[in-house]
């Protein structure tokens, strides 16, 4: 086989990456389709029994709004219970704050935070429910679920940041068609979902989480005027209906900044309680003065974790609130549990409009207790017909002929066990039983034989069918395109094989190349050592563990174990080398090696100690987050402990970076300028920490934002300027290589240095690498939560200790093992910063630091920078690692050229991360495909896959930066070297 050239390696690598991107895209869009939805909107056909040949509501579209409203009221048989609807959304409010948990009342501080609401619950004037929200628990999908009754697709979590108009049937569209006048105040997501539906609106961005005050004041300042406006009764003999939406964002923002226990939480609850009191008082005063009855519904879109985040599927995140004020009085010993999607059919039936066509919710029982028996059963029948239509559209085996399930009339007397044979049979039997009981009840109505028992059994049969149908429809997704999934998986597999084969070819050429192998390479390099075997085993073990949902949730333990075991293997290898040196301690040279060995042991102990502290800093995962950890202890102790620790850690991070930059001999004014600018940047970061960054909440001060923007500009300009300008400005070496430079040992190196600028290349990469590291660390000091400043310091110490250990180890470890060790360190650090495989641990608050106006693009970049701080930090540090590597291991071809030397320097730092990531990506794609029918596919495996995809993006970006930096630096220096040699030769000849 022909040896690899730099061009060939680059082309194959780029091709493999492009193929992997294509395969990943195919699989993602094939595996995460949107939920099946029926086109069109519900109309007058909703009030008739469904039939297979019904063509829809074509005539409804031409009716004026007042006639359409009258038609609906006539056909429904249920008089509207209310004339006005006020929907108050308190973003992020857990139901536990208001209703308690597991039958126990809420915590005292939360209960005292909403005294008026608690009094309404105690008197029965308000009915509260734990409304279980479906994951992903982010705002946009949850709002769509409440107004349409449908559960969106999993990828709605991505669309949450770029909301588009809602095209599916929904309550707001139904209200608009019957002439309702609607007003929206608060989260602008509503305006994006329903453009041109609101008579008046005033929206605010939901993503600017630093603002906990103005977002709510902007709603409340309109509230008094809107509650007393009477423009809904200007037309149609005072029958203009009115719908008002109030979406308060402040509580969610408080949670993002300070968590559930934030000192701002109780004041915010009191503020919301005052709003409830104001609205309820207004409703009571308006009763009887020609305004009609009003229903106040208080809901939350999702809950929040202890840290104040959301997006996952834990109880704390899915525990949302549904509070109805204005229904018949009910007092519960403990709040019932419903689904968030149940709100849509309940409101539709209460206000006399068709249930949205794609609703999978069930009407809430207590909301219809004020209706007569026949009206209640009619409401159940309408809900059942709507779900039956949806079942028929999605379940091809459902008996049709003429609905409802006429094909089963002949089996009425058969054993009920037949209902359990298939899903189709079960659902049809349940419906037929309810329909038969309803028909029987109607035939007996007015006779003495009719009893309340018949009514209750009929209602129970309907609810049994509704809940069964709802459960099945909630889990239903579109059939996945098998060909697309197989093509995507096959493409990723091919890419993984290409990259892996490329790496093995490099390994064979370098470590088993025979003639061209460096003479001082240890014999042990030709065999498999413990550390090499372990590095390979890590990938296999990790792939196996990812087939377990519990292992996915607690993946951080796996990485902590891997990285600690790897360090212990290094310690074992170092101890063995020391023992062999001890036998020859009489030789002076061996005494020097002994000192090197003890230094390496100190580095390993530093790695182990810092790793243990990082492991205990955050209690990550899902199941054990309530256990104590270092960060919780510090937060409970208060800012008087967190702030000094934050300052000390920040000062040490800046000092280490500046010391590394000052450690290299000065080679011009440009070096001095780079050092000075990074020193100024560090001081500005310390100024921001001391003056503006607070432990309990992020500052919205204009000065803080301006200062951060200045820091962004300085860091960006300095880092990019260093990368671009340094190769052009660094002085070229004119003297022979010092014999004391033991990292450049081949005897023929001086002749190579005359042609290729290896010394300048290493010096440049050293400075550029530390510029990357210092820039990234300063960014993290700005963006991370204050409690995470110390982990940033520990990650920097681990990186420096690892570099020093491998630098002093010489050729005791193969380069690919070292690079893989760095990659594993980055993944362990990812979880040590508090990240997990749930979307709830994404830090949204930091994504708005330094941004004066909301920008989805900029906030998304900052969110990525925060979440992947550790993996990207490790990848960027590889630039510096390359500069410190011994050149004794390089295999120099007889006819050396620039491409060969560049391939030697950059081959493994680029290939190893790509290969490890491609194997893990392909393997987890297979796992996800196998788990597509698993109970936790959407709550555990799918979020993990999104993280795997994001890690792939992070790896591609990091490797690209390493490759681009190394290639650009080398070719600029080579060009300058060539010109310098040309001038020297021309001078000599003259």
Residue pairs with C-beta under 8 A, 6 or more apart in sequence:
1 505
3 509
4 502
4 505
4 506
4 509
4 903
5 899
5 900
5 903
6 898
6 899
6 900
6 902
6 903
7 899
9 502
9 506
9 903
9 907
12 498
12 502
13 499
13 502
13 910
13 911
13 914
15 498
16 495
16 498
16 499
16 502
16 914
16 918
17 495
17 914
17 956
19 491
19 492
19 494
19 495
19 498
20 491
20 492
20 495
20 496
20 918
20 921
20 952
21 956
22 491
23 487
23 488
23 489
23 490
23 491
23 492
23 493
23 494
23 495
24 488
24 492
24 921
24 949
24 952
25 488
26 484
26 485
26 487
26 488
26 491
27 484
27 485
27 488
27 489
27 492
27 925
28 488
28 949
29 484
30 480
30 481
30 484
30 485
30 488
31 480
31 485
31 928
31 929
31 932
32 153
32 154
32 155
32 942
33 153
33 477
33 478
33 480
33 481
34 152
34 153
34 155
34 478
35 150
35 151
35 152
35 153
35 358
35 476
35 477
35 478
36 393
36 394
36 476
36 477
36 478
37 150
37 168
37 358
38 169
38 357
38 358
38 389
38 390
38 393
40 56
40 57
40 169
40 357
41 57
41 169
41 173
41 174
41 177
41 354
41 356
41 357
42 57
42 169
42 174
42 354
42 355
42 356
42 357
42 386
43 56
43 57
43 60
43 61
43 354
44 57
44 59
44 60
44 71
44 72
44 75
44 354
45 54
45 56
45 57
46 354
46 355
46 382
46 385
46 386
47 72
47 75
47 76
47 77
47 354
47 382
48 54
48 75
48 385
49 385
49 403
49 404
50 385
50 388
50 389
50 392
50 403
50 404
51 402
51 403
52 392
52 400
52 401
52 402
52 403
60 68
60 71
63 71
65 177
65 178
65 179
66 178
66 179
66 236
66 239
68 177
68 178
68 179
69 178
69 179
69 241
69 352
72 178
72 352
72 353
72 354
73 79
73 80
73 352
76 349
76 352
76 378
76 382
77 374
77 375
77 378
78 349
78 352
78 371
78 375
78 378
78 379
78 382
79 352
79 375
80 350
80 351
80 352
81 293
81 295
81 350
81 351
81 370
81 371
82 292
82 293
82 294
82 295
82 326
82 350
82 351
83 241
83 242
83 291
83 292
83 293
83 294
84 232
84 241
84 242
84 243
84 244
84 291
84 292
84 293
84 294
84 295
85 242
85 243
85 244
85 294
85 295
85 297
85 347
85 351
86 243
86 244
86 246
86 279
86 283
86 294
86 295
86 296
86 297
87 243
87 244
87 245
87 246
87 297
87 299
88 246
88 248
88 275
88 276
88 279
88 296
88 297
88 298
88 299
89 143
89 186
89 187
89 245
89 246
89 247
89 248
89 299
89 300
89 301
90 248
90 251
90 272
90 298
90 299
90 300
90 321
91 139
91 187
91 206
91 247
91 248
91 249
91 251
91 252
91 300
91 301
92 251
92 252
92 255
92 300
92 301
92 302
92 303
92 304
92 308
92 310
93 251
93 252
93 272
93 300
93 303
93 320
93 321
94 260
94 300
94 303
94 304
94 316
94 319
94 320
94 321
95 128
95 129
95 130
95 131
95 300
95 303
95 319
95 320
95 321
95 322
95 335
96 106
96 110
96 303
96 316
96 319
97 106
97 107
97 110
97 113
97 114
97 269
97 321
98 106
98 110
98 114
98 117
98 118
98 121
98 128
98 321
98 323
99 106
99 121
99 128
99 129
99 130
99 321
99 334
99 335
100 106
100 334
100 335
101 319
103 333
103 334
105 111
109 266
110 265
110 266
110 269
111 118
112 266
113 265
113 266
113 267
113 269
113 270
113 273
114 269
114 270
114 272
114 273
114 276
115 273
116 273
116 274
116 276
116 277
116 280
117 126
117 273
117 276
117 298
117 323
120 126
120 276
120 280
120 325
121 128
122 331
123 329
123 331
124 329
124 330
124 331
125 325
125 329
126 323
126 324
126 325
127 323
127 324
127 325
127 327
127 330
127 332
127 366
127 367
128 321
128 322
128 323
128 324
128 332
128 335
129 321
129 322
129 323
129 324
129 335
129 336
129 337
129 338
129 364
130 319
130 320
130 321
130 322
130 335
130 336
130 337
130 338
131 299
131 300
131 320
131 321
131 322
131 337
131 338
131 339
131 340
131 342
131 343
132 318
132 319
132 320
132 337
132 338
132 339
132 340
133 142
133 145
133 301
133 302
133 303
133 317
133 318
133 319
133 320
133 340
134 141
134 145
134 151
134 318
134 339
134 340
134 341
134 474
135 154
135 311
135 312
135 313
135 317
135 318
135 938
135 939
135 943
136 154
136 156
136 157
136 160
136 311
136 312
136 839
136 943
137 301
137 302
137 303
137 310
137 311
137 312
137 313
137 317
137 318
137 839
137 840
138 156
138 157
138 160
138 302
138 310
138 311
138 839
139 160
139 187
139 189
139 206
139 301
139 302
140 156
140 159
140 160
140 163
140 189
140 193
141 152
141 156
141 157
141 159
141 160
142 301
142 302
142 320
142 340
143 189
143 190
143 193
143 301
144 150
144 152
144 156
144 166
144 168
144 170
144 193
145 151
145 152
145 340
145 341
145 344
146 299
146 301
146 340
146 341
146 343
146 344
147 166
147 170
147 171
147 172
147 344
147 356
148 166
148 168
148 169
148 170
148 171
148 344
148 356
148 358
148 359
149 341
149 342
149 343
149 344
149 345
149 355
149 356
149 358
149 359
149 360
149 361
150 168
150 341
150 356
150 358
150 359
150 360
151 341
151 360
151 474
153 477
154 938
154 942
157 311
157 839
157 946
161 207
161 856
161 859
161 860
162 856
163 189
163 192
163 193
164 192
164 193
165 192
165 193
165 194
165 195
166 193
166 194
168 356
168 357
168 358
169 356
169 357
169 358
170 194
170 344
170 356
171 344
171 347
171 348
171 353
171 356
172 182
172 194
172 197
172 243
173 194
173 197
174 348
174 353
174 354
174 356
175 182
175 241
175 243
175 351
175 353
176 182
176 197
178 241
178 353
179 236
179 240
179 241
180 240
180 241
180 242
180 243
181 199
181 231
181 232
181 240
181 241
181 242
181 243
182 197
182 198
182 199
182 242
182 243
182 244
182 245
183 198
183 199
183 200
183 201
183 226
183 242
183 243
183 244
183 245
184 190
184 191
184 198
184 200
184 201
184 202
184 203
184 244
184 245
184 247
185 201
185 202
185 218
185 219
185 222
185 223
185 226
185 244
185 245
185 246
185 247
186 202
186 203
186 204
186 215
186 218
186 219
186 245
186 246
186 247
186 248
186 249
187 203
187 204
187 206
187 247
187 249
188 203
188 204
188 205
188 206
189 206
189 247
190 198
190 201
190 203
190 245
190 247
191 198
191 201
191 203
200 226
202 218
202 219
202 222
204 214
204 215
204 218
204 219
204 249
205 854
206 215
206 249
206 252
207 844
207 847
207 848
207 854
207 856
207 859
208 215
208 848
208 851
208 853
208 854
209 252
209 253
209 256
209 257
209 698
209 844
209 845
209 847
209 848
210 253
210 257
210 698
210 699
210 700
210 845
210 848
210 849
211 250
211 253
211 700
212 250
212 253
212 254
212 257
212 264
212 268
212 697
213 250
215 248
215 249
215 250
215 253
216 248
216 249
216 250
216 268
216 271
219 246
219 247
219 248
220 275
223 246
223 275
223 278
223 279
224 278
226 244
227 278
227 279
227 282
228 282
230 291
231 240
232 240
232 241
232 242
233 239
233 240
233 290
233 291
234 240
238 290
241 351
246 275
248 272
248 275
250 268
250 271
251 265
251 268
251 269
251 272
252 304
253 845
254 262
254 264
254 265
254 268
254 308
254 697
255 262
255 265
255 304
255 308
255 309
255 310
256 308
256 309
256 844
256 845
257 264
257 308
257 696
257 697
257 698
257 845
258 264
258 265
258 308
258 696
258 697
259 304
259 305
259 306
259 307
259 308
260 304
260 305
260 306
260 307
260 308
261 306
261 635
262 308
262 696
262 697
263 696
264 696
264 697
276 296
276 298
276 325
279 296
280 296
280 325
283 294
283 296
283 325
283 326
286 294
287 293
287 294
293 326
294 326
295 324
295 325
295 326
295 327
295 350
296 324
296 325
296 326
297 322
297 323
297 324
297 325
297 343
297 347
298 321
298 322
298 323
298 325
299 320
299 321
299 322
299 323
299 340
299 343
300 320
300 321
301 320
302 310
302 317
302 318
302 320
303 310
303 315
303 316
303 317
303 318
303 319
303 320
304 310
304 316
304 317
305 312
305 314
305 316
305 317
305 625
305 840
305 841
306 316
306 625
306 626
307 834
307 840
307 841
309 840
309 841
309 842
309 843
309 844
310 317
310 839
310 840
311 317
311 838
311 839
311 840
311 842
311 943
312 622
312 838
312 839
312 840
312 841
312 939
312 943
313 838
313 938
313 939
313 940
313 943
314 622
314 838
314 840
317 840
320 340
322 338
322 340
322 343
324 364
324 367
327 366
327 367
327 369
327 370
328 366
328 369
328 370
330 366
330 369
336 366
338 364
339 361
339 362
339 470
339 474
341 359
341 360
341 361
341 470
341 474
342 361
342 362
342 363
342 364
343 361
343 364
344 355
344 356
344 359
344 361
345 355
345 356
345 359
345 361
345 362
345 363
345 383
345 386
346 361
346 363
346 364
346 367
348 354
348 355
348 356
348 359
349 355
349 363
349 368
349 379
349 382
349 383
350 367
350 368
354 386
355 382
355 383
355 386
357 386
357 389
357 390
358 390
359 386
359 387
359 390
360 387
360 390
360 469
360 470
360 473
360 474
361 470
362 383
362 463
362 466
362 467
362 470
363 379
363 380
363 383
363 466
365 463
368 375
368 376
368 379
369 376
371 379
373 455
374 442
374 445
376 459
377 438
377 441
377 455
377 458
377 459
377 462
380 434
380 459
380 462
380 463
380 466
381 435
381 438
381 462
383 462
383 466
384 431
384 434
384 435
384 462
384 465
384 466
384 469
385 404
387 465
387 466
387 469
387 470
387 473
388 403
388 404
388 431
388 469
390 469
390 473
391 398
391 427
391 469
391 472
391 473
392 398
392 400
392 403
394 473
394 476
395 423
395 424
395 427
397 422
397 423
397 424
398 405
398 424
398 427
398 428
399 405
399 406
399 407
399 408
399 424
399 428
400 407
401 407
404 431
404 432
404 435
405 428
405 431
405 432
407 428
408 428
408 429
408 432
409 432
411 418
412 432
412 436
416 429
418 425
418 429
419 425
419 426
419 428
419 429
419 430
420 426
423 472
426 468
427 465
427 468
427 469
427 472
430 461
430 464
430 465
430 468
430 469
431 465
431 469
433 461
433 465
434 458
434 461
434 462
434 464
434 465
437 454
437 457
437 458
437 461
438 458
438 462
440 454
440 458
441 450
441 454
441 455
441 458
444 450
444 454
480 932
485 929
488 925
489 922
489 925
489 926
489 929
492 918
492 921
492 922
492 925
493 922
495 918
495 922
496 915
496 918
496 919
496 921
496 922
499 911
499 914
499 915
499 918
500 915
500 918
500 919
502 911
503 816
503 908
503 911
503 912
503 915
506 907
506 908
506 911
507 816
509 891
510 517
510 889
510 891
511 517
511 521
511 525
511 526
511 814
512 526
513 891
516 891
516 892
516 893
516 894
517 891
518 746
518 888
518 889
518 890
518 891
520 745
520 811
520 888
521 811
521 888
521 889
522 811
522 812
524 812
525 811
525 814
529 573
530 569
530 572
530 573
531 566
531 569
531 570
531 573
531 813
531 817
532 814
532 817
534 565
534 566
534 569
535 566
535 817
535 820
535 821
538 562
538 566
538 820
538 824
539 916
539 919
539 920
541 558
541 562
542 558
542 562
542 920
543 919
543 920
543 923
543 924
543 927
545 551
545 555
545 558
546 552
546 555
546 923
546 924
546 927
546 944
547 927
547 930
547 931
549 934
549 936
549 940
549 941
550 623
551 558
552 837
552 940
552 941
552 944
553 621
553 622
553 623
553 836
553 837
553 838
553 940
554 620
554 621
554 622
554 623
554 624
555 621
555 831
555 836
555 837
555 944
556 620
556 621
556 828
556 831
556 832
556 836
557 621
559 824
559 827
559 828
559 830
559 831
560 611
560 615
560 828
560 831
562 824
562 828
563 611
563 824
563 825
563 828
564 608
564 611
564 612
566 821
566 824
567 604
567 607
567 608
567 611
568 608
570 600
570 604
570 805
570 813
571 601
571 604
571 608
573 812
573 813
574 597
574 600
574 601
574 604
574 809
575 601
577 593
577 597
577 812
578 594
578 597
578 598
578 601
581 590
581 593
581 594
581 597
582 594
584 590
585 591
585 594
596 808
599 804
599 808
600 805
600 808
600 809
603 801
603 802
603 804
603 805
603 808
604 801
604 805
606 797
606 798
606 801
607 798
607 801
607 802
607 805
610 794
610 797
610 798
610 801
611 798
611 828
613 630
613 794
614 791
614 794
614 795
614 798
614 828
614 829
614 832
615 832
616 629
616 630
617 629
617 630
617 631
617 790
617 791
617 832
617 834
618 629
618 630
618 631
618 791
618 831
618 832
618 833
618 834
619 625
619 626
619 627
619 628
619 629
619 632
620 831
620 834
620 835
620 836
620 841
621 836
622 836
622 838
631 787
631 788
631 834
634 641
634 642
634 645
634 787
635 642
635 695
635 787
638 695
639 694
639 695
639 696
642 695
642 786
642 787
643 695
643 786
645 789
645 790
646 689
646 693
646 786
646 787
646 789
646 790
647 686
647 689
647 690
649 789
649 790
649 792
649 793
650 685
650 686
650 689
650 781
650 789
650 793
651 686
652 793
653 777
653 778
653 781
653 789
653 792
653 793
653 796
654 679
654 682
654 685
654 686
654 774
654 777
654 778
656 796
656 797
656 800
657 678
657 682
657 770
657 773
657 774
657 777
657 796
658 675
658 678
658 679
658 682
658 774
660 770
660 773
660 774
660 800
661 674
661 675
661 678
661 767
661 770
661 771
661 774
662 675
664 671
664 763
664 766
664 767
666 672
667 730
667 731
667 763
668 729
668 730
668 731
670 725
670 726
670 729
670 730
671 767
674 718
674 722
674 726
674 767
674 771
677 714
677 718
678 718
678 771
678 774
678 775
680 714
681 711
681 714
681 715
681 718
681 778
682 774
682 778
684 707
684 710
684 711
684 714
685 711
685 778
685 781
685 782
687 707
688 704
688 707
688 708
688 711
688 782
689 781
689 786
691 704
692 699
692 701
692 703
692 704
692 707
693 699
693 704
693 786
695 786
698 845
698 848
698 849
702 852
705 850
705 851
705 852
708 782
708 849
708 850
709 850
709 852
711 778
711 782
711 850
712 850
715 775
715 778
715 779
718 771
718 775
719 771
719 772
719 775
722 767
722 768
722 771
723 768
723 771
723 965
723 968
723 969
726 764
726 767
726 768
726 969
727 760
727 764
727 968
727 969
727 972
727 973
727 976
728 972
728 976
730 760
730 763
730 764
730 973
731 760
732 757
732 760
732 973
732 976
732 977
732 980
733 753
733 757
733 759
733 760
736 750
737 744
737 749
737 750
737 753
737 759
742 886
742 888
743 885
743 886
743 887
743 888
744 758
744 759
744 887
744 888
745 886
745 887
745 888
746 752
746 887
746 888
746 890
746 892
748 892
749 758
749 887
752 758
752 892
752 896
752 901
753 759
754 981
755 896
755 977
755 981
756 896
756 898
756 901
756 974
756 977
757 970
757 973
757 974
757 976
757 977
758 887
758 901
760 973
760 977
761 883
761 905
761 969
761 970
761 973
762 882
762 883
762 884
763 883
764 883
764 969
764 973
765 879
765 880
765 882
765 883
765 965
765 966
765 969
766 880
766 883
766 884
768 879
768 880
768 965
768 969
769 876
769 877
769 878
769 879
769 880
769 881
769 882
769 883
770 880
772 876
772 877
772 879
772 880
772 961
773 796
773 799
773 873
773 876
773 877
773 880
776 869
776 872
776 873
776 876
777 792
777 796
777 873
779 865
780 788
780 792
780 865
780 866
780 869
780 873
781 789
781 792
782 849
782 850
783 846
783 847
783 849
783 862
783 865
783 866
784 792
784 833
784 843
784 846
784 866
784 869
785 834
785 843
785 845
785 846
788 833
788 834
791 829
791 832
791 833
792 833
792 869
794 832
795 829
795 832
795 870
795 873
798 825
798 829
799 822
799 825
799 873
799 874
799 877
802 818
802 821
802 822
802 825
803 877
803 880
803 881
803 884
806 813
806 818
806 881
806 885
807 884
807 885
807 886
810 886
810 888
811 886
811 888
811 889
815 885
815 889
815 908
816 908
816 911
816 912
818 881
819 878
819 881
819 908
819 909
819 912
819 913
820 912
820 916
822 874
822 877
822 878
822 881
823 874
823 912
823 913
823 916
825 874
826 870
826 871
826 872
826 873
826 874
826 875
827 870
827 871
828 870
829 869
829 870
829 871
829 873
829 874
830 868
830 869
830 870
830 871
832 870
833 869
833 870
834 841
834 843
835 841
835 842
835 867
837 940
837 943
837 944
837 947
838 943
839 943
839 946
842 863
842 867
843 863
843 866
843 867
844 863
846 862
846 863
846 866
847 859
847 860
847 862
847 863
847 866
848 854
848 859
848 862
849 862
850 862
851 858
851 859
851 862
864 950
864 954
865 872
867 950
868 950
868 951
868 954
871 951
871 954
871 955
871 958
872 954
872 957
872 958
874 958
875 913
875 954
875 955
875 957
875 958
875 959
875 961
875 962
876 958
876 961
876 962
878 909
878 958
878 962
879 961
879 962
879 965
879 966
881 909
882 905
882 906
882 909
882 962
882 966
885 905
890 901
890 904
890 905
891 904
892 900
892 901
892 904
893 900
898 970
898 971
898 974
901 970
902 966
902 967
902 970
905 966
905 970
906 962
906 963
906 966
906 967
909 962
909 966
910 959
910 962
910 963
913 955
913 958
913 959
914 955
914 956
914 959
917 951
917 952
917 955
920 948
921 948
921 949
921 952
924 944
924 945
924 948
925 945
927 941
928 937
928 941
928 942
928 945
931 937
931 941
934 941
